[in-house]
Amino acid sequence: MIFLTHLAAVLDNWDPRVVDGIAAEHRVIAFDNRGVGASKGRTPASVAAMARDAVAFIRALGFDQVDLLGFSLGGFVAQVIAQEEPQLVRKVVLAGTGPAGGDGIDKVTPITIRAMLKGGLTFKDPKTYLFFTRTPNGKAAARKFLKRLKERTDDRDKAFSPVAFRAQLKAINAWATQQPSDLSSIRQPVLVANGDQDLMVPSSNSVDLARRLPNARLTLYPDAGHGGVFQYHEEFVAEVLDFLSAA
């Protein structure tokens, strides 16, 4: 299973409970796409180019068919791969993401910048505000998630660069304003998952994805935001494993 990650993320931004949970039964490969983290090159400013790079990476590893888990921006990339290279993809998990032209995705940049400023003022990681609700449950989940991200101390990835950040924001803005794709061409089984109160990619987009994809199932986690699959990591991993093993 190939993991495709979110805006401004490197390898160390994957929740180890999700990675380890799925890796217990399936081979998991997480990677930095071009220009991200320790990967060299120039970060593409379009989702289509990111998808081409991901396909090149998968083929360079010698795989003829893979499963995809795309979170947020990674979910955009996963959709394009499934459309452009259908023979390469067996099953897809789309978490915290939405279709091209989806409702509210054009607000990702201002929402992210505000969270970064608020994080700086409150000495908190912006993901506290971007990924989780501000309820007691959400705040507790944010603290636990951020603590888990620091568990691995050796050989940590390089920090995300401002140049790559700007390129990814440009790609997201273009995705948000382009004409919707015909998702009926994605015939593979798809698991769509999100929190029911996603601030970054409104949860209505997950409902829209599940409705428009011909072979999809939908899970919305209660009192959870963009990082709902991390807040409910045990339930999410169990559902992914069941999804991947189903005929």
PAFILO-922519 format. One record per residue (C-alpha): residue in three letters; x, y, z. Coordinates in Angstrom, 2 decimals. Example, Ala and Ser with C-alpha at 12.3 -4.5 7.8 and 13.67 -1.06 7.14 Angstrom:
2
NODE  residuo       px       py       pz
NODE      ALA    12.30    -4.50     7.80
NODE      SER    13.67    -1.06     7.14
END
This chain:
247
NODE  residuo       px       py       pz
NODE      MET     0.00     0.00     0.00
NODE      ILE     1.40     3.38    -1.08
NODE      PHE     0.80     6.26     1.33
NODE      LEU     0.28     9.71    -0.22
NODE      THR     0.46    12.47     2.35
NODE      HIS    -0.98    15.91     3.06
NODE      LEU     0.00    19.53     2.56
NODE      ALA     3.36    20.46     4.14
NODE      ALA     3.97    16.89     5.32
NODE      VAL     7.10    14.74     5.34
NODE      LEU     7.48    11.11     6.35
NODE      ASP     7.38    11.92    10.06
NODE      ASN     3.90    13.40     9.75
NODE      TRP     2.28     9.99     9.33
NODE      ASP     0.61     8.75    12.50
NODE      PRO     2.71     5.73    13.57
NODE      ARG    -0.42     3.95    14.82
NODE      VAL    -1.92     4.08    11.31
NODE      VAL     1.33     3.06     9.60
NODE      ASP     2.15     0.26    12.01
NODE      GLY    -1.44    -0.93    12.19
NODE      ILE    -1.78    -1.38     8.45
NODE      ALA     1.82    -2.62     8.09
NODE      ALA     1.01    -5.47    10.48
NODE      GLU    -0.82    -7.17     7.60
NODE      HIS     0.25    -5.34     4.43
NODE      ARG     3.47    -3.92     3.08
NODE      VAL     3.34    -0.14     3.52
NODE      ILE     5.48     2.31     1.56
NODE      ALA     5.48     5.98     2.53
NODE      PHE     7.64     8.37     0.54
NODE      ASP     8.45    12.03     0.00
NODE      ASN     7.39    13.11    -3.47
NODE      ARG     9.68    15.33    -5.53
NODE      GLY    11.04    18.34    -3.66
NODE      VAL     9.53    17.26    -0.33
NODE      GLY    11.53    16.45     2.81
NODE      ALA    14.70    14.59     1.87
NODE      SER    13.64    14.11    -1.77
NODE      LYS    15.50    16.31    -4.21
NODE      GLY    14.01    18.19    -7.15
NODE      ARG    11.42    20.91    -7.56
NODE      THR     8.00    20.39    -5.99
NODE      PRO     5.31    20.34    -8.70
NODE      ALA     2.67    23.06    -8.62
NODE      SER    -0.11    20.80    -9.92
NODE      VAL    -1.81    17.68    -8.63
NODE      ALA    -1.46    16.04   -12.05
NODE      ALA     2.33    16.43   -11.96
NODE      MET     2.44    15.06    -8.41
NODE      ALA     0.47    12.05    -9.61
NODE      ARG     2.88    11.48   -12.50
NODE      ASP     5.80    11.58   -10.09
NODE      ALA     4.07     9.10    -7.77
NODE      VAL     3.40     6.73   -10.68
NODE      ALA     7.04     6.96   -11.74
NODE      PHE     8.08     6.13    -8.19
NODE      ILE     5.75     3.13    -8.02
NODE      ARG     6.95     1.80   -11.36
NODE      ALA    10.59     2.35   -10.38
NODE      LEU     9.97     0.02    -7.45
NODE      GLY     8.80    -2.62    -9.92
NODE      PHE     5.16    -2.86    -8.84
NODE      ASP     2.50    -3.80   -11.39
NODE      GLN    -0.41    -3.09    -9.03
NODE      VAL    -0.76    -1.32    -5.69
NODE      ASP    -3.32    -0.08    -3.19
NODE      LEU    -3.35     3.64    -2.43
NODE      LEU    -4.03     5.56     0.77
NODE      GLY    -4.30     9.24     0.05
NODE      PHE    -4.82    11.74     2.87
NODE      SER    -5.95    15.29     2.06
NODE      LEU    -3.69    16.52    -0.79
NODE      GLY    -2.60    12.89    -1.14
NODE      GLY    -6.23    12.03    -1.78
NODE      PHE    -6.28    14.42    -4.73
NODE      VAL    -3.19    12.68    -6.08
NODE      ALA    -4.72     9.24    -5.52
NODE      GLN    -7.81    10.18    -7.52
NODE      VAL    -5.72    11.25   -10.50
NODE      ILE    -3.62     8.08   -10.37
NODE      ALA    -6.75     5.91   -10.27
NODE      GLN    -8.15     7.79   -13.28
NODE      GLU    -4.99     7.96   -15.36
NODE      GLU    -3.46     4.57   -14.48
NODE      PRO    -6.42     2.33   -13.59
NODE      GLN    -4.51    -0.89   -14.24
NODE      LEU    -1.95     0.12   -11.62
NODE      VAL    -4.48     0.51    -8.81
NODE      ARG    -6.33    -2.29    -7.02
NODE      LYS    -8.09    -0.43    -4.17
NODE      VAL    -8.10     3.16    -2.89
NODE      VAL    -8.56     4.76     0.53
NODE      LEU    -9.44     8.46     0.38
NODE      ALA    -9.16    10.17     3.78
NODE      GLY    -9.91    13.80     4.61
NODE      THR   -10.10    14.73     0.96
NODE      GLY   -12.42    15.84    -1.81
NODE      PRO   -12.98    15.98    -5.55
NODE      ALA   -11.66    18.63    -7.91
NODE      GLY   -13.76    21.77    -7.56
NODE      GLY   -15.10    20.53    -4.22
NODE      ASP   -16.96    22.79    -1.84
NODE      GLY   -14.69    24.94     0.33
NODE      ILE   -11.37    23.53    -0.90
NODE      ASP   -10.51    26.99    -2.24
NODE      LYS   -10.35    28.15     1.40
NODE      VAL    -7.43    25.84     2.30
NODE      THR    -4.80    28.57     1.95
NODE      PRO    -6.41    31.21     4.22
NODE      ILE    -7.47    28.55     6.75
NODE      THR    -3.94    27.16     6.87
NODE      ILE    -2.29    30.57     7.19
NODE      ARG    -4.64    31.58    10.01
NODE      ALA    -3.90    28.32    11.85
NODE      MET    -0.16    28.87    11.43
NODE      LEU    -0.45    32.37    12.87
NODE      LYS    -2.63    31.15    15.73
NODE      GLY    -0.19    28.32    16.38
NODE      GLY     2.68    30.80    16.59
NODE      LEU     0.78    32.99    19.03
NODE      THR    -0.28    30.08    21.24
NODE      PHE     2.95    28.07    20.90
NODE      LYS     1.02    25.13    19.49
NODE      ASP     1.39    23.05    16.34
NODE      PRO    -1.04    24.40    13.68
NODE      LYS    -2.39    20.86    13.24
NODE      THR    -4.00    21.34    16.65
NODE      TYR    -6.43    23.71    14.96
NODE      LEU    -6.44    22.28    11.43
NODE      PHE    -6.92    18.57    12.16
NODE      PHE    -9.09    18.45    15.29
NODE      THR   -12.24    19.93    16.74
NODE      ARG   -12.06    22.35    19.65
NODE      THR   -14.21    20.14    21.86
NODE      PRO   -12.65    18.38    24.87
NODE      ASN   -12.45    15.16    22.83
NODE      GLY   -10.84    16.95    19.92
NODE      LYS    -8.29    18.75    22.08
NODE      ALA    -7.32    15.51    23.83
NODE      ALA    -6.98    13.72    20.48
NODE      ALA    -4.75    16.52    19.16
NODE      ARG    -2.39    16.23    22.14
NODE      LYS    -2.13    12.45    21.76
NODE      PHE    -1.59    12.65    18.00
NODE      LEU     1.17    15.26    18.24
NODE      LYS     2.88    13.22    20.95
NODE      ARG     2.83    10.13    18.71
NODE      LEU     4.47    12.08    15.88
NODE      LYS     7.52    12.60    18.11
NODE      GLU     7.96     8.94    19.08
NODE      ARG    10.56     8.19    16.44
NODE      THR    13.75    10.07    17.24
NODE      ASP    16.35     8.50    14.93
NODE      ASP    16.82     9.38    11.25
NODE      ARG    13.97    11.84    11.15
NODE      ASP    13.11    13.39     7.80
NODE      LYS    14.21    16.83     6.68
NODE      ALA    11.88    19.73     7.42
NODE      PHE     9.36    20.86     4.84
NODE      SER    10.64    23.83     2.84
NODE      PRO     8.80    27.13     2.21
NODE      VAL     9.33    26.69    -1.54
NODE      ALA     7.60    23.30    -1.50
NODE      PHE     4.83    24.74     0.68
NODE      ARG     4.06    27.48    -1.83
NODE      ALA     4.05    25.00    -4.72
NODE      GLN     1.64    22.69    -2.91
NODE      LEU    -0.70    25.55    -2.04
NODE      LYS    -0.72    26.56    -5.71
NODE      ALA    -1.58    22.98    -6.67
NODE      ILE    -4.41    22.87    -4.13
NODE      ASN    -5.82    26.19    -5.31
NODE      ALA    -5.81    24.96    -8.92
NODE      TRP    -7.51    21.71    -7.86
NODE      ALA   -10.15    23.70    -5.99
NODE      THR   -11.06    25.83    -8.99
NODE      GLN   -10.87    23.31   -11.83
NODE      GLN   -13.91    21.65   -13.34
NODE      PRO   -15.05    18.50   -11.51
NODE      SER   -13.77    15.23   -12.95
NODE      ASP   -15.99    12.34   -13.99
NODE      LEU   -15.33    10.10   -11.01
NODE      SER   -17.49     7.34   -12.50
NODE      SER   -14.35     6.30   -14.39
NODE      ILE   -12.84     5.11   -11.08
NODE      ARG   -14.17     1.57   -10.97
NODE      GLN   -11.94     0.27    -8.19
NODE      PRO   -13.31    -0.24    -4.67
NODE      VAL   -12.85     2.96    -2.66
NODE      LEU   -13.07     3.55     1.09
NODE      VAL   -13.86     7.20     1.89
NODE      ALA   -13.19     8.32     5.47
NODE      ASN   -13.22    11.63     7.30
NODE      GLY   -14.26    13.39    10.45
NODE      ASP   -17.77    14.80    10.43
NODE      GLN   -16.48    18.35    11.09
NODE      ASP   -13.56    18.76     8.70
NODE      LEU   -12.45    22.40     8.62
NODE      MET    -9.88    22.15     5.82
NODE      VAL   -11.76    19.99     3.29
NODE      PRO   -15.39    20.22     4.40
NODE      SER   -16.90    16.83     5.20
NODE      SER   -19.56    17.32     2.54
NODE      ASN   -16.80    16.55     0.04
NODE      SER   -16.42    13.06     1.47
NODE      VAL   -20.14    12.51     1.09
NODE      ASP   -19.90    13.82    -2.48
NODE      LEU   -16.98    11.47    -3.26
NODE      ALA   -18.84     8.44    -1.96
NODE      ARG   -21.94     9.40    -3.94
NODE      ARG   -20.08     9.95    -7.20
NODE      LEU   -17.74     6.97    -7.04
NODE      PRO   -19.48     3.84    -8.36
NODE      ASN   -17.92     1.41    -5.86
NODE      ALA   -17.40     3.35    -2.62
NODE      ARG   -18.24     3.11     1.05
NODE      LEU   -18.21     6.04     3.46
NODE      THR   -17.25     6.44     7.12
NODE      LEU   -17.59     9.75     9.00
NODE      TYR   -16.18     9.80    12.52
NODE      PRO   -18.16    11.83    15.12
NODE      ASP   -16.75    14.92    16.81
NODE      ALA   -13.72    14.76    14.54
NODE      GLY   -12.09    17.06    12.03
NODE      HIS    -9.64    16.77     9.14
NODE      GLY    -7.51    14.35    11.15
NODE      GLY   -10.43    12.11    12.04
NODE      VAL    -8.62     9.01    10.78
NODE      PHE    -5.86     9.77    13.31
NODE      GLN    -8.25    10.57    16.14
NODE      TYR   -10.03     7.25    15.49
NODE      HIS    -6.89     5.42    14.40
NODE      GLU    -7.91     2.05    15.84
NODE      GLU   -11.27     2.06    14.08
NODE      PHE    -9.74     3.39    10.88
NODE      VAL    -7.00     0.76    10.75
NODE      ALA    -9.52    -2.01    11.41
NODE      GLU   -11.74    -0.74     8.60
NODE      VAL    -8.83    -0.39     6.17
NODE      LEU    -7.65    -3.92     6.90
NODE      ASP   -11.16    -5.28     6.40
NODE      PHE   -11.51    -3.25     3.18
NODE      LEU    -8.20    -4.47     1.77
NODE      SER    -8.94    -8.12     2.52
NODE      ALA   -12.48    -8.13     1.13
NODE      ALA   -12.99    -9.88    -2.20
END
